[in-house]
Amino acid sequence: MRDLQERGSALVSVILVLLVLTIVGVGIAYFTQMEDRLSGNTRISKAAFYAADAGLRRAELALSDTAGTKSSCAPITLTQILSTGAVPVLNVPGGGYTAIPLNLTTFNGVDSGGNPCLALTDQIQFLNIPVPVLVTTPVVDRATYSIYVRNNVDDPSGSPTTDSDSIANIVSVGTVQLVAGTSITRILEEQVLLTSGGSFGSSQKNLNAGGTGTAQQKSK
């Protein structure tokens, strides 16, 4: 009888140990899956952010042309851009004027020498532009950006479509389309001076109001 009781106690102990190990194993598997999912969401969120940032850099390049860097052509003003009435409009989180897609398809003039005032790569509507990747890079989740512009709320004109201070708000929407059909979106916004084209010089800090670099100036 005692031997049977000892065997029964041992069996119960083994079952309890297996139960505890099973619970621990299921818990580890669950938290591992959650961690993978969270890290995946973080990666995709960063990809959308970088796509939006790529859109801002592309807009700076496009608007540096419209700001009159091609001195043989008359600069395109923000008022002209806003008057295109491009759609769809975007209500930017945080308020302010409605933004419209940056559409430069109608600005295809030429200078006295017959050269285009705008680069052909800029004469487009900047909606759902794919983020370029290397040809040899396999891509699963597609990243795109869309560029919008709007007048700044501090413009003395007090109008959403009339610019009087040459300050434009650029809104870039970065989107990552997942294979599952869902998408992740990030929105970035910055202001640029259309009277000073952005550049990529090594020392433009405090020199070029339209630039975005932060290179330190050498002391004299």
N, C-alpha and C positions, 0 to 999 in steps of 0.2 A: 504493500500500500504506500509506504513511504517513498519507494522507488518511483511509483507512478506519479506521486505528488511532485517529486523533484523534476521528473520529465515534463510534467504539465507546466511547472513554473518556468523551466527552461524554454519551452515552446512559446509561452506567453512573452517572455523576455525577447526572444528572437523576433516575434511578430511586432513587438513595440519598436525594436531597433530598426526593422525594415520599414515600418510606418514612418518613423522619424526621418530615415534616409530618403524615403520617397518624397516626403514633404520638402526636405531640403533641396533635393534634386529638381523638383517641380519649381520651387522658388527661384533657384539659380537660373533655370531655363527661362522663366518668365522675365526676370530682371535683365538677363542677357539680351532677350528679344527686345525689351523696352529700350535698353541702351543703344542697340543697333538702330532701332527706329528713330530715337532722338538724334543720334549722330547723323543719320541719313537726312533728317529734317534740317539739321544745322548746315549740312553740306549744301543742300538744295537752296536753303535760304541765303547762304553766302553767294551761291552761283547767281541767284536773282539780283543780289546787291551789286555784284561785279558787272552783271549785264547792264543794270541801270547806270553804273559809273561809266561804262563804255559808251553809253548813249550821251552822257554829259560831255565826254571828251570829243565825241563825234560832232555834237552840236556846237561846241566851241570852235572847232575847225571850220564848220560850215558858216557860222556867223562871223568868223574872222574875215571871210571873203565878203560877206554882205556889208561889213563895217567899212569897206572901202580900202582894203589892202591892195586891191588892184586900182591904182590911182587913175588909170585911163578911163575908168567907168564911174558913173555916179553911184554912190553907195545905196543899197536898199535899206529903207528905214523899217523900224518895228511897226510903224503905222501901216505901211504897205503890207507887211507880213500878216498883221492882224486883220486887215481888210479882205484877205482872201476868203474868209468865212469857211475855212477848212473844217471838216467834221470827221469823226465824232468828237464832240467837246468833252473835256475832262474837268470835273469838279474836284479840285485838289484838296485832300484832307488838311484841315487847319484854316480853311477859309481863303478869302481873296478872290480876285477875278477868275472867271472861267478860262481855262487854257484850251487852245486849239492846236491841232497837229502842225508841226513845222512843215510847210508845203512850199517848196522852191521851184516847182515845175513850171511856173509861169514867168520866172525871172531868167529868161534865156537871151538877154541882149548881148551885143558884141561891141567892142571898142572900135576906134577909127581904123585900126589895122585888121579888123575882121576876126579878132580873137574873142572867144567867149568871155563874158565878164565873170561868169560863175563856172567853176569846174563842173564838168559833166557829171561827176560823181555826187555833186551837191544838188543837181537839178532833179530832185525827187521829193516825194512825200515820205517823211520819215516815220512810217508806221510798220511795226512788226519786222524790223530789220534783223536778220540773223547775225548773231555774234560769230565772227569768223574763227574758224579752227583750222588746224593743219589737215591737209587732205588725208594723211595717213592715220589721223586720230579717230578711233571709233567713237561715235557719239550716240548715246542712248536718250538722254534728256536734252531736248532742244531749247536753247536760250535765245531770246530775242529782246530787242528794246524798241520803244516808241518814244519819239521826242515831241514834246508840246512846248508852246511858248505862251506867255501872257504878260500883260503890263503890270508893273509893280503898283501896289496900292498907294504908295507915297508919291506917285507921279503928280506934279502940280496941275495937270489937265483934269484930273478927277474922272477920267474916262477910261473904260476898259479897252477901247480900240484906238485911242489917240495917245501917242507917245511924245512927250515934250522934254524928257531928260535923258534920252538915249540909254535907258537902263531896261534890260529885258530879263524876265524870269524864265529860265529854262527848267522844264520839268521832264525828267526821264523816267519811264516806266520799264523796269526790267522784269521779264517773265520767263520762267522755266516751265516748259510743258513736259509733264511726266508721261511715261508710257501708259500708265493706268488711266490717263485721260484728265487727271486733275492738274492744276497749275499753281505755282507759287509766284507772287508778285511783290516787288519792292519799288518804292517811289523815292526819287531823290530830286532835289531842287536847288538851284543856285542862281545868283544874279550875275550878269555880265554887262560891261559897258560896250555898247556897239560902236562907240567912237574910237575904241582901242582894240584892235584884233588880238586874240589870244596867241601866244607863241610858246615855243619850247626852248627858249634860250637858257643858258646855264646860269645867268645872273639877271633875273628880271624882278626880283623882290624889291618893292618900293619904286620900281622903274616903269613897269608896264602894268597899267591898271586893268587891262583885260587878260593878263596872264594868270596862270594858276600854279606856277612853280614856287618853291620856297627856298631856292638856292641862296646861300649867304653871300653878301657882297664883301669884296676884299677891302680892307681898310687902307686908306691912302697914307 
